[in-house]
Amino acid sequence: MIEGVGLLLRLLLGLGVLLISGYALARSLAPASRRLEQAALALGLGSLSLTLWLLALAALCLPWRLTLILPLPLALMAASWVGRRFFSGTCMVEGFPPWINAPKPSGSIPLKGWDWVFLGVIGLILLFATLRALLYPIWAWDAVSTWGFKAKVFFLRGTLDLQGFEAHNYYPNLVPLLLTYLYICLGQVNDQVVKIVFPLAGLSLILLVFALLRRLGLSRRGALGITAFFTAGGVTLVEHLHIAYADLFLTYYTLGAGGLVYLWLKEVSLSGNLSLAAFFLAGLSWTKFEGTPMAGTVLLAAALSLLWLHPPGLARRLWSLSVPGLGLLLGYLPWRLFIWSHGIEMGTDHILGFYPHQFFQAVPALLEALVNPRNFGFLWPLAALALVVCRKKWVTTPLLYLPLFLGGNFLAILLAYAVAPTAPFEFPLYVRATLDRLLLHLAPVAVLLLGEGVKELEKGPEGLSGPVSLPSQDSGSFRE
């Protein structure tokens, strides 16, 4: 009993340091004025900074002891406190509206009726996922063979040691190192306890979906309803809330990067959003092998949107994309330098050639997965309908970014299947086993598109046919 309580306290302290340091970084970097928004960003920022710090310690051949691990998150907390204590109200850099100058939101309207229903749906799903994560050990194949396995090896060897196994040893390691950090806090390997981080990632994802929908102009009830629809729509998200795969974290970082860049496109001068998006693009590259090309599509879709819309100050705005571009490098280069310095060869299990017939075989499978309600409910058909509803705006406003990003990644999925080295009889099974995960990465961005459609319907006929224009440079950020 006493041992169990001690284990729980060590876990809570480890998670607390992780979340508070991420929250401190969010308060310092993000122009968000609401604590809910900062909380939604905390896990992503804390996980990124702490796991890159573990990578740096390994590169310097320093042992992974808490006395060496904790100084970074503690420094982030201290820097945030110093900034708030000594610079609040005295610093305002144009184009970077910091949290210290953001207006505090006024009193909120009490929750009523459907608000509680939507919250109840979300809460029940998160409760189920939490119990499912805590009551079962790591069991799903990729969790056992890759993410959980590497975490155990790193913990037992006390450093990022890849000797002795070759399966996916070149994969990015945000999730394994995050689990390793929790093992270090516990002082032992305990699969069931550390899996709590996956429902926590799901909660952060859900909070971020809601926060972005609110910033797009939806009412609280509308944003809650769409968030509940996304959470309860199909089994794919619910499964990933507890099976200890890296795909949930990749989905979270995709939404953070893509959503914040979209807000920047809609409200042009939000350099603070780009700084925050840079960290989430770094998280994309540092989470999974496919995260780097996905991060590239975020930047490419943004650049193409600007080139098509040709807003005033086009060159300056294109140059501003170098900020998230640096974030991509932050997540990509440290690991590449590490594996190069340690003589780790890149695997060839992903790309051995180009097989055009597999590209065309994957097309009907992709279309079927998009309309199959088992995976995501009716999210994708409704997102397509939202595109039709917004047809007069998506080629004349920054809304163009969303279909460009989604369409580009659909093409990337098909190309990935075209280079997959599988036998002819294995290919349909391979597609069936992986396609839902690949679409999960994109699903929250489709939710933003759905939100735009709902917002247009709320405006009525005038909103559907009225004039449109690119938002002015002086638009606010996360401000009301």
TORZA-94759 format. One record per residue (C-alpha): residue in three letters; x, y, z. Coordinates in steps of 0.5 Angstrom, whole numbers, padded with zeros to 4 digits, always signed. Example, Ala and Ser with C-alpha at 12.3 -4.5 7.8 and 13.67 -1.06 7.14 Angstrom:
<vexros>
ALA+0025-0009+0016SER+0027-0002+0014
</vexros>
This chain:
<vexros>
MET+0000+0000+0000ILE+0005+0005+0002GLU+0010+0003-0004GLY+0004+0004-0009VAL+0003+0011-0006GLY+0010+0013-0006LEU+0010+0010-0014LEU+0004+0015-0015LEU+0007+0021-0012ARG+0013+0020-0016LEU+0009+0019-0022LEU+0005+0026-0021LEU+0011+0030-0019GLY+0015+0027-0026LEU+0008+0029-0030GLY+0008+0036-0026VAL+0015+0038-0027LEU+0013+0036-0035LEU+0007+0040-0035ILE+0009+0046-0031SER+0015+0047-0035GLY+0011+0047-0042TYR+0006+0051-0039ALA+0011+0056-0037LEU+0014+0056-0044ALA+0007+0057-0047ARG+0006+0063-0042SER+0013+0066-0045LEU+0012+0064-0052ALA+0005+0064-0054PRO+0000+0070-0055ALA-0005+0066-0051SER-0009+0070-0046ARG-0013+0064-0043ARG-0011+0059-0039LEU-0015+0053-0042GLU-0011+0055-0049GLN-0004+0055-0045ALA-0006+0048-0042ALA-0007+0045-0048LEU+0000+0047-0051ALA+0003+0045-0044LEU+0004+0038-0046GLY+0007+0039-0053LEU+0012+0044-0051GLY+0014+0040-0044SER+0015+0034-0048LEU+0019+0037-0053SER+0024+0041-0049LEU+0025+0035-0044THR+0026+0030-0049LEU+0031+0034-0053TRP+0035+0035-0047LEU+0035+0028-0046LEU+0038+0027-0053ALA+0043+0033-0051LEU+0045+0029-0045ALA+0046+0023-0049ALA+0050+0026-0054LEU+0055+0029-0048CYS+0055+0022-0045LEU+0052+0025-0039PRO+0048+0020-0035TRP+0041+0021-0034ARG+0040+0022-0027LEU+0034+0027-0024THR+0040+0032-0022LEU+0042+0033-0029ILE+0035+0032-0032LEU+0031+0037-0028PRO+0035+0043-0029LEU+0032+0045-0036PRO+0025+0045-0034LEU+0026+0048-0027ALA+0030+0054-0031LEU+0024+0054-0036MET+0019+0055-0030ALA+0024+0060-0027ALA+0025+0064-0033SER+0017+0065-0034TRP+0016+0067-0026VAL+0022+0072-0027GLY+0019+0075-0034ARG+0012+0076-0031ARG+0015+0079-0024PHE+0019+0084-0027PHE+0017+0085-0034SER+0009+0085-0034GLY+0006+0091-0037THR+0013+0094-0039CYS+0015+0090-0045MET+0011+0090-0052VAL+0014+0088-0058GLU+0010+0090-0065GLY+0008+0084-0068PHE+0009+0079-0062PRO+0004+0080-0057PRO+0006+0077-0051TRP+0002+0074-0045ILE+0004+0079-0041ASN+0000+0084-0045ALA-0006+0080-0047PRO-0012+0082-0044LYS-0016+0078-0039PRO-0022+0075-0041SER-0029+0077-0038GLY-0033+0073-0034SER-0036+0067-0037ILE-0043+0065-0038PRO-0045+0059-0034LEU-0046+0052-0038LYS-0053+0050-0039GLY-0056+0044-0043TRP-0053+0041-0049ASP-0046+0044-0046TRP-0046+0039-0040VAL-0048+0034-0045PHE-0042+0035-0050LEU-0038+0035-0044GLY-0041+0029-0041VAL-0039+0025-0048ILE-0032+0028-0048GLY-0031+0026-0040LEU-0034+0019-0041ILE-0029+0017-0047LEU-0023+0020-0043LEU-0025+0016-0037PHE-0026+0010-0041ALA-0019+0011-0044THR-0016+0013-0037LEU-0018+0006-0034ARG-0016+0002-0040ALA-0009+0005-0040LEU-0008+0004-0033LEU-0011-0003-0033TYR-0007-0006-0038PRO+0000-0007-0040ILE+0003-0005-0046TRP+0000-0010-0051ALA-0001-0007-0058TRP+0005-0009-0063ASP+0008-0003-0065ALA+0008-0001-0057VAL+0011-0007-0055SER+0016-0008-0061THR+0018+0000-0062TRP+0016+0005-0057GLY+0015+0001-0051PHE+0021-0003-0052LYS+0026+0003-0054ALA+0024+0006-0047LYS+0026+0000-0043VAL+0032-0001-0047PHE+0034+0007-0045PHE+0032+0006-0038LEU+0036+0000-0037ARG+0042+0002-0040GLY+0041+0009-0037THR+0043+0013-0044LEU+0040+0013-0051ASP+0044+0006-0053LEU+0041+0003-0059GLN+0047-0003-0059GLY+0044-0009-0060PHE+0038-0008-0064GLU+0036-0005-0071ALA+0029-0005-0072HIS+0027+0002-0073ASN+0033+0004-0069TYR+0033+0011-0074TYR+0026+0013-0072PRO+0025+0019-0068ASN+0025+0018-0060LEU+0020+0023-0057VAL+0015+0018-0055PRO+0020+0013-0052LEU+0024+0018-0049LEU+0018+0021-0045LEU+0017+0014-0043THR+0024+0013-0041TYR+0023+0020-0037LEU+0017+0017-0033TYR+0021+0011-0031ILE+0027+0015-0029CYS+0022+0019-0024LEU+0019+0012-0022GLY+0025+0009-0021GLN+0023+0002-0025VAL+0019+0000-0031ASN+0012+0000-0030ASP+0008+0000-0036GLN+0001+0001-0034VAL+0003+0007-0030VAL+0007+0011-0035LYS+0001+0010-0040ILE-0003+0015-0037VAL+0001+0020-0041PHE-0003+0018-0047PRO-0010+0019-0044LEU-0007+0026-0042ALA-0004+0027-0049GLY-0012+0026-0052LEU-0014+0031-0047SER-0009+0036-0049LEU-0011+0035-0056ILE-0018+0035-0055LEU-0017+0042-0051LEU-0013+0045-0057VAL-0019+0043-0062PHE-0024+0047-0058ALA-0019+0053-0057LEU-0018+0053-0064LEU-0025+0053-0066ARG-0027+0058-0061ARG-0021+0062-0064LEU-0024+0061-0071GLY-0030+0065-0068LEU-0035+0059-0066SER-0039+0060-0060ARG-0038+0056-0054ARG-0043+0051-0055GLY-0042+0050-0063ALA-0034+0049-0061LEU-0036+0044-0055GLY-0041+0040-0060ILE-0036+0039-0066THR-0030+0037-0061ALA-0035+0032-0058PHE-0037+0030-0065PHE-0030+0029-0066THR-0028+0025-0060ALA-0034+0020-0060GLY-0034+0020-0068GLY-0031+0013-0069VAL-0026+0008-0066THR-0019+0010-0068LEU-0018+0016-0064VAL-0021+0012-0058GLU-0016+0007-0059HIS-0010+0011-0059LEU-0012+0014-0053HIS-0009+0008-0049ILE-0005+0003-0054ALA+0001+0007-0053TYR+0003+0009-0060ALA+0006+0015-0062ASP+0001+0017-0067LEU-0003+0020-0062PHE+0003+0025-0060LEU+0004+0026-0068THR-0004+0028-0069TYR-0003+0033-0063TYR+0003+0036-0066THR+0000+0036-0073LEU-0006+0040-0070GLY-0002+0045-0066ALA+0003+0046-0072GLY-0002+0047-0078GLY-0008+0050-0073LEU-0003+0056-0071VAL+0000+0057-0078TYR-0007+0057-0080LEU-0009+0063-0075TRP-0003+0066-0077LEU-0005+0066-0085LYS-0012+0069-0082GLU-0009+0074-0078VAL-0003+0076-0082SER+0001+0080-0076LEU+0001+0074-0071SER+0009+0073-0071GLY+0007+0070-0064ASN+0003+0064-0067LEU+0009+0063-0072SER+0014+0062-0066LEU+0009+0057-0062ALA+0008+0054-0069ALA+0016+0053-0070PHE+0016+0049-0063PHE+0010+0044-0066LEU+0013+0043-0072ALA+0019+0041-0068GLY+0015+0036-0065LEU+0012+0033-0071SER+0019+0032-0074TRP+0022+0029-0067THR+0016+0024-0066LYS+0015+0020-0072PHE+0019+0018-0079GLU+0013+0021-0083GLY+0013+0027-0078THR+0018+0031-0082PRO+0015+0031-0089MET+0008+0033-0086ALA+0012+0039-0083GLY+0014+0040-0090THR+0007+0040-0092VAL+0005+0045-0087LEU+0010+0050-0089LEU+0008+0049-0097ALA+0001+0049-0096ALA+0002+0056-0092ALA+0007+0059-0098LEU+0002+0056-0104SER-0004+0060-0100LEU+0000+0066-0100LEU+0003+0066-0107TRP-0005+0065-0109LEU-0008+0070-0105HIS-0002+0075-0106PRO-0003+0079-0100PRO+0000+0086-0099GLY+0007+0085-0096LEU+0008+0078-0100ALA+0015+0078-0099ARG+0015+0079-0092ARG+0010+0074-0090LEU+0014+0069-0094TRP+0020+0070-0090SER+0016+0070-0084LEU+0015+0062-0085SER+0023+0062-0084VAL+0021+0062-0076PRO+0017+0055-0077GLY+0022+0053-0082LEU+0027+0053-0076GLY+0023+0050-0072LEU+0023+0044-0077LEU+0030+0044-0076LEU+0030+0044-0069GLY+0026+0037-0069TYR+0030+0034-0075LEU+0037+0036-0074PRO+0039+0034-0067TRP+0037+0027-0068ARG+0040+0026-0075LEU+0047+0029-0072PHE+0046+0024-0067ILE+0045+0018-0071TRP+0051+0020-0076SER+0056+0021-0070HIS+0054+0014-0068GLY+0054+0011-0074ILE+0047+0009-0074GLU+0045+0007-0081MET+0038+0009-0084GLY+0033+0004-0085THR+0031+0001-0092ASP+0025-0002-0089HIS+0020+0004-0092ILE+0023+0005-0099LEU+0026+0000-0104GLY+0023+0002-0110PHE+0017+0005-0113TYR+0011+0001-0115PRO+0006+0005-0119HIS+0000-0001-0119GLN+0000+0000-0111PHE-0001+0008-0112PHE-0007+0006-0116GLN-0009+0000-0111ALA-0009+0005-0105VAL-0014+0010-0108PRO-0020+0006-0107ALA-0018+0004-0100LEU-0017+0011-0098LEU-0024+0013-0101GLU-0027+0008-0097ALA-0023+0009-0091LEU-0026+0017-0091VAL-0033+0015-0092ASN-0033+0009-0087PRO-0036+0011-0080ARG-0033+0006-0076ASN-0026+0010-0077PHE-0028+0017-0076GLY-0036+0017-0076PHE-0038+0022-0081LEU-0032+0027-0080TRP-0029+0027-0087PRO-0036+0027-0091LEU-0038+0033-0087ALA-0031+0036-0088ALA-0032+0035-0095LEU-0039+0038-0095ALA-0036+0044-0091LEU-0032+0045-0097VAL-0038+0046-0101VAL-0041+0051-0096CYS-0035+0055-0096ARG-0034+0054-0104LYS-0034+0062-0105LYS-0029+0063-0100TRP-0024+0058-0100VAL-0020+0060-0106THR-0020+0068-0104THR-0019+0067-0097PRO-0014+0064-0092LEU-0019+0058-0092LEU-0015+0056-0098TYR-0010+0053-0093LEU-0014+0047-0090PRO-0016+0044-0097LEU-0008+0045-0099PHE-0006+0042-0093LEU-0011+0036-0093GLY-0010+0035-0100GLY-0003+0035-0100ASN-0002+0030-0095PHE-0007+0025-0098LEU-0003+0025-0104ALA+0003+0024-0099ILE-0001+0018-0097LEU-0002+0015-0103LEU+0006+0016-0105ALA+0008+0013-0099TYR+0004+0006-0101ALA+0007+0007-0108VAL+0014+0006-0105ALA+0012+0001-0099PRO+0016-0006-0100THR+0011-0011-0099ALA+0009-0017-0103PRO+0003-0017-0107PHE-0001-0021-0102GLU+0001-0017-0096PHE-0001-0010-0099PRO-0008-0010-0098LEU-0007-0012-0091TYR-0001-0007-0090VAL-0006-0001-0092ARG-0012-0004-0088ALA-0007-0004-0082THR-0004+0003-0083LEU-0009+0007-0086ASP-0013+0009-0080ARG-0007+0012-0077LEU-0005+0016-0083LEU-0012+0019-0083LEU-0012+0020-0075HIS-0006+0025-0076LEU-0010+0029-0081ALA-0017+0029-0077PRO-0016+0035-0073VAL-0015+0039-0079ALA-0021+0037-0082VAL-0025+0039-0076LEU-0022+0046-0077LEU-0025+0046-0084LEU-0032+0043-0081GLY-0032+0049-0076GLU-0031+0054-0082GLY-0037+0051-0085VAL-0041+0051-0079LYS-0039+0058-0078GLU-0041+0060-0085LEU-0048+0056-0084GLU-0049+0060-0077LYS-0048+0067-0082GLY-0054+0065-0086PRO-0055+0067-0093GLU-0051+0073-0093GLY-0045+0070-0090LEU-0045+0065-0096SER-0046+0070-0101GLY-0043+0076-0098PRO-0036+0079-0100VAL-0030+0076-0097SER-0023+0079-0096LEU-0016+0077-0093PRO-0016+0080-0086SER-0012+0086-0085GLN-0005+0086-0082ASP-0008+0089-0075SER-0012+0083-0073GLY-0011+0080-0066SER-0009+0074-0064PHE-0011+0069-0059ARG-0015+0076-0056GLU-0022+0077-0056
</vexros>
